[in-house]
Amino acid sequence: MKKILMVTSIMLCLLCTTAYANSSWHWVSQTRPYDVLPIAIIVTLLVEIIGTIRFAGTNKIKSILVVLIGNLVSFLTPYLLALNSWYGFENTLNHTPFYNIGIFYFIMTLMVEFPIVYFGLHNNCTTRKRLMSVIVLTNIITTAFTCLLERVLCHGMW
C-alpha cells in the first residue's frame, strides 16, 4: 500500500499540468535563467568537487573530472530536451518558464548526475554510503542555490 501511495504521489507531482488559455509567458526582467547559468555552474562545481573530496575522501583529480562530466550532462539535459521541443529552442528559452529550477529539476539532476558521479567515484571513496549522501546533499545545496538565484534575478509572467 505504501508503494502505491508513493508512486501515485510522485505521478501526481510529475504529471500534473496547468493550462493557461490565450496567454503566453514572457520574461519581465532583462535577466533570463540561462544568463545566471555561468554563476550556477561555477558554484555547483565548487560545492560538489569540494564535497566529494573533503567528505567522501575521493581522489582530487578523479573527483574533478567525474563531477565535471556529471554536471555537464546534468546542465545540458534541459537544453537538449528543448532542442526536441515542438515549440522550438529559441521560443522555449524566451517564452516559457523553461529553465526554472525546482523539485522536478532536482529529481532530473539526481537521475542524470547521480549515477555518473557515484559509479565514477564509488571505488575511490571512504565509504559508499557516505559518497551517496555527499552526492545527494551537495545536489540539494546547489539546486537550492540555483533556484534562489533564478527567483531573485529572473522575473516573468503569463
C-alpha positions in Angstrom: 0.0 0.0 0.0 2.9 2.4 0.9 4.5 1.8 -2.5 1.2 2.5 -4.4 0.8 5.7 -2.4 4.3 6.8 -3.1 4.1 6.1 -6.8 0.7 7.8 -7.0 2.1 10.9 -5.2 5.1 11.1 -7.5 2.9 10.7 -10.6 0.6 13.4 -9.4 3.6 15.8 -8.9 5.2 14.9 -12.2 2.2 14.6 -14.5 0.0 17.4 -13.4 -0.1 20.4 -15.8 -1.6 23.8 -15.8 -3.3 25.2 -18.8 -3.3 29.0 -19.4 -5.8 29.8 -22.2 -5.0 32.5 -24.6 -1.8 33.5 -22.8 1.9 33.3 -23.3 4.8 33.5 -21.0 7.3 36.4 -21.3 10.2 37.5 -19.2 9.8 40.8 -17.5 13.4 41.1 -16.3 16.3 41.6 -18.6 18.0 38.6 -16.9 16.9 35.1 -18.2 17.6 31.9 -16.3 20.3 30.9 -18.8 22.0 34.2 -18.1 22.6 33.1 -14.5 23.8 29.7 -15.6 27.5 30.5 -15.5 27.3 31.6 -11.9 25.3 28.5 -11.0 27.8 26.2 -12.8 30.8 27.7 -11.0 29.2 27.4 -7.6 27.8 23.9 -8.3 31.2 22.6 -9.4 33.0 24.1 -6.4 30.5 22.7 -3.9 30.3 19.3 -5.4 34.0 18.9 -6.0 34.9 20.1 -2.5 32.2 17.9 -1.0 33.3 14.7 -2.7 37.0 15.3 -1.9 36.6 16.5 1.7 33.6 14.5 2.9 33.7 11.3 0.8 37.5 11.1 0.7 37.9 10.7 -3.1 40.9 11.4 -5.2 41.2 15.1 -6.2 41.9 14.7 -9.9 39.3 11.9 -10.4 36.7 13.9 -8.4 37.2 17.0 -10.6 36.9 15.0 -13.8 33.9 12.9 -12.8 32.0 15.9 -11.2 32.7 17.9 -14.3 31.3 15.2 -16.6 28.3 14.6 -14.4 27.4 18.3 -14.2 28.0 18.8 -17.9 25.5 16.1 -18.7 23.1 17.4 -16.0 23.2 21.1 -17.1 22.9 20.2 -20.8 19.9 17.8 -20.4 17.2 20.5 -20.2 18.7 22.3 -23.3 18.8 19.0 -25.2 15.2 18.4 -24.3 14.4 21.9 -25.5 16.0 21.2 -28.9 13.5 18.5 -29.4 10.6 20.6 -28.2 7.7 21.2 -30.7 7.8 24.8 -29.6 11.4 25.4 -30.8 14.6 26.0 -29.0 14.5 29.8 -29.1 10.8 30.1 -28.1 11.3 27.5 -25.3 14.1 29.6 -23.8 12.5 33.0 -24.2 8.7 32.4 -24.0 8.3 29.6 -21.5 9.3 29.3 -17.8 11.6 26.6 -19.1 14.7 26.5 -17.0 13.2 27.4 -13.7 14.9 25.3 -11.1 12.8 23.4 -8.6 11.9 20.0 -7.3 11.5 18.5 -10.8 14.9 19.8 -11.8 16.4 18.3 -8.6 14.8 14.9 -9.4 16.1 15.1 -13.0 19.6 16.1 -11.7 19.7 13.1 -9.4 18.5 10.8 -12.2 21.2 12.1 -14.6 24.1 13.1 -12.4 24.0 10.7 -9.5 24.8 7.5 -11.5 27.7 9.3 -13.3 29.3 10.6 -10.1 28.6 7.6 -8.0 29.8 5.0 -10.4 32.8 7.2 -11.3 33.9 7.5 -7.7 32.5 4.6 -5.8 35.7 2.6 -5.9 37.7 5.6 -4.7 36.0 6.8 -1.6 36.0 6.1 2.2 32.5 4.5 2.2 29.9 4.2 -0.5 27.1 5.3 1.8 29.0 8.5 2.6 29.6 9.1 -1.1 25.8 8.7 -1.8 25.0 11.1 1.0 27.5 13.6 -0.2 26.2 13.5 -3.8 22.6 14.0 -2.7 23.4 16.7 -0.1 25.6 18.7 -2.4 22.9 18.5 -5.1 20.3 19.7 -2.7 22.5 22.7 -1.8 23.4 23.6 -5.3 19.9 23.2 -6.6 18.5 25.3 -3.8 21.2 28.0 -4.5 20.4 28.0 -8.3 16.7 28.1 -7.6 17.1 31.1 -5.3 19.5 32.8 -7.7 16.9 32.5 -10.5 14.0 33.6 -8.4 15.8 36.7 -7.3 17.3 37.7 -10.7 14.7 36.4 -13.2 11.1 37.5 -13.3 8.4 36.5 -15.8 4.7 36.4 -16.2 1.9 34.9 -18.2 
